[in-house]
Every structure is written in structure tokens, then in C-alpha cells.
Amino acid sequence: MTYCIAMWLNEGLIFASDTRTNAGVDQIASFRKMHLFQQPGARCFALLTSGNLATSQNLVSRLRSQLENDEQPNLYNAGNMFEAAEIVGEQIKAIIAHNTKGQQNAGVDFGCHVLFGGQIEGEPPRLYHIYPEGNFIEATEDTPYFQIGESKYGKPILDRIIRHDTNLHQAMKCALISFDSTMHSNLSVGMPLDVAVYRNDALELSSERIQENDGYFQRLRESWSTGIRQLFNDLP
């Protein structure tokens, strides 16, 4: 399983994903679920995946392969973010249709959910949740964040804290606490984490990996646990 968060905020975008993938208690591995596509100074995108690993990897490979042929629609020649999201959606739909055609799937779910966000020069940043069917929804001021994967454990803290005007530092702190809460309750989500913070109009994006022994993350999770216990003890 997996857990990914993306936020569309007044100051920019936040992306975070875990790396644990499992197909049973004895089949646990780590795979990157955050993928960056960018032409610095012109456009940049982050793509986070959840669901069937083969579908996810196929999707990223297809999107990168498209970039080699400028005559076909691809992420680097899309006219706007909406068209870029359509390109991703069409590829997801095509991959799933190809994998399921004429096969006895034995209950295999080839589905893949994607969080896709970024900015193209000349328009503001945008963020989408793209479904296995290829359609998608866009983040708004009323709904400024999306989750995919094991979302239920980390959702309460996001609902209470995240607003469109939440600053990027507070939003990333909230995202990390959301991951800590999820990992406490679900062993299928685990370290290391990949995170990225994008400020409006930077038109360049880089990710950072947070390891299990990261000092700040350890202090954050300990302070959060201590604070919750103290608040509970102080309740009438």
C-alpha cells in the first residue's frame, strides 16, 4: 500500500509520499512514488502514484518516452496544466485497458491513482487528482489538498489544520505529522519519505528524502505524541 499527499496553497504546492510497497507480509520493498518532470524556467510537474505498481511504473515510463517525440502531445508541449493532466489521464486509461484486455485477471486490480501538480509559465500552479478511468478533479480553495492510498489515518490532522492560506512551512509540518499518524496505525506505509515544496513562479522543483533517523522528523513525532497525551490529560 502507500500514502501520498499533495496540497495547493496560496504560496505554492506541497508534495509528500512514502516509499513502502508490499504484496503480503513477506513481500515488502521500497519504490519511489514521487516523480518529477521539468524544464527549469518554463514548466515543472510532480507526479505521485498509488495503486498497482506495474501500472504506476508503466505510466512514468510512457510519459518520459513521450518527451522524446515533440510531434505527439507530451508534458513538455502541453499548452496548459489542464492539457497536461489530460495527457496523464489518457495514459493511465490506455495502460489499464491494455493490461485487462482479453485476460482472466483473477481479481487483480490494475488501477492507479495519481496526484499531479505543477506550473507552466504564464499560468498559476494547479493540482489534480487523476483517477484510474482517466478523469480528474482539481484542487480548489475549499478543497486545497488531496490524499491517495491509506488516507484515513492521517486525514483528521489535515482537516483541522490545512486551509488554502496555510503557509508552506506549517503545511509541510502538518503533512509530516499526518504521515507519522498513518505509520503508527498502518504497517503498509513506511519510511523513507519523499517531500517537495514548490513556491509560486519558481518554475523549478526538487525533492528531498527523509530517512527514519532524520533528527527533525524524530523531534516532530515525539513532540506531537507528548502534546497529544498532555492535552488528553488536561481535558476535563
N, C-alpha and C positions, 0 to 999 in steps of 0.2 A: 504494500500500500504506500501511500505518500501523503504529503501535506504541502500545499503551496498557497501563498498569499500574494495579492497584488493590490495596491492602493493608488487611487487617483486623487491627489490633494492639490490645494491651492498653490503650493510651492513646487510641486513636481510629482514624481512617481516613486513608489516603494515596491520592491520585489523580494520575495524570500521563498526558499524551497529547501526541503530536506533531501537526503540522498539515499535513504534506505529503500530497497526493493526486496520483497520476499514472496515466495510462492510456496510457503509452508514453513514449519518450524526449523527445518534443516536446510532450507534454500534461501539464505539471506545474503544479499550483496549490496554494493553501493554503486549507484549510477547518477551522473549529473542530470538534473531535471530542469536546469536553467540554461538557456541557450541565447547568445547574443548575435545579432545581425546589425552591422552598422557601416556607414560611410561617414566618418567623423567630419563634422561641419555641415553635413547635408541631411542625414537621417540616422536614426538608431532605433532598434527594436529589441525587446526582451520577450522571450517565449518560454513559458513554464508549462510542463506537461504532467498529467496524471492519468492513470489507466493502464491499458495494455502496453507493456514496454516495447514490444516489437513494432506496434503501430507508432508509438512515440518516436522511436529511433528512425523508422522509415520516413516519418514526416520531416524530421530535421534534415535527413539526407536528401530528400526530394527538394526541399526549399533551398538548400545550399547548391544542389545541382542546377536548379533553375537559374541561379545567378550567373552561370557560365554562358547563357544564351540570352542576349539582350532583346532578341526578336520576340520572345514569349513573355507574357506577364510574369513578373517576379517582384520580390520585395524591394529591389533597388530601382525599379522603374514605375512602381505604383504611383498614381497621381496624388493619392492622399491616404490617410490611415484607414479609412473605410475600405478602399480598394485593397490595401494590404491585408486587412482582416479577411476579406473575401477570398484572396489567394490562399491563405492558410486554411480556411474552411473548406474550399474546394478540394484541396489536397487530402484533408482528413477524410472527407466523404469518399474520394476515389480510392484511397488505401483500404478503407473498411469494405467497400463494395468489391474490390479485387480479392481480398482475403476470404470473404464469405461466399463468393460466387461458386455454386456447384459443389460445395463441400458439406460433409457431415461434421458440424463443428463441435459436437459433444459438449454443448453448453459453454464453449469458450466465448468470452466477451472480448471482442476486438476493439471496443470503444476507447476513445481517448478524449479527455477534456483538456483544453488549453487556455491559459491566461496569456493574452497578447497585448502588449502596450509599448508605447514609444512616442516619437515625434518626428515629423517631416518638416523641414524648413518651410516657413510660411504659414504654418497652422499650429494650433496649440497641441500639447500632448493629449493622447486619448488612450483608453484602456478597454479591452473587450474580454468577455468570457465566451469562448468558442466551443460549441457542443459537438458530439460525435456525428450528428446529422449535417454538420457544416454551417448551420445557422449560428447567430451570436447575438449577445446583448452588450450594451455599452454602459460603463460606469457613469453615474450622474452625481450631482451634489447631494441628492437624497440617499443614494447608494454608492458611496465612494470606494468601497472595497469588494473584492471577490475572493472566494476560497475554493479550492478543489481538493479532492482527496478526503482525508479524515478531518473534516471541518468542525464537527460538533463540539469537540473538547476545547478548542481554542476560540470559539465564536463569542462566548459571553464577554470576555475582556474587550474584544474588538467592538462589540455593540455598545458597550458603556463608554469607550474612550474615543474611538475614531469618528471624526467629523471631517467634512471637506476642508475646513480651515485649520485642522490639526497640523502643527509644524512637522517637518520631516524627521527631526530628532526624536520627538515624542512618538511619532508614528512607528519608527523603527524599534524603539524601546518596547512599544506595545506589541509589535509583531513578534519580537523575541520572547516576550512573556507568553504570548499565545502558543508559540512552539513549545516552550517549557511545559505549559499545562497539557498540551497534547501528548508530549513524550512521557509525562508522568502517568497518563491513563491508557496509552496505546503503544505496545511494543513494536508495531509495524512502522512507526515513524521514528527516525533516529538521526543522530549526528553523522558526519558534519553537515552544517547548513551553508547554503549559498545565498548571499544577500547582495542587493544592489540598490543604491539611492540615486535618483536622477533629478537634477534641478532643471526647471523650465529653461528651454532655449540653450542648454549646454550642447546638445546635438552630439554627445559622446557618452558612452555608458561603459562602466566596468563593474565586475562583480568581485566579491571578497568571500573567502571561505572561512567559516567559524568552526574551529575544532572543539572537541569535547573539553579540552583543558584550557580553553580561552579564559583569561582572567576576568574580563569584563562580564562575559556571559555567566560565569560562576557566581560573581558578586550579585548580578541581577537576579538570578534564580534564588539565591539564598535570601536576599533582601525581600523578595516577593513572598516567599514561604513564611519568613518570620513575620512580615507585615500582616499577612492574612491571619495567622494564628493569633497575633496580638489584637487585631481588630475583632476577631471572634470572641476572645476572652473579655474584651471591653463591652460587648453587646449586653444590654440589659436582659 
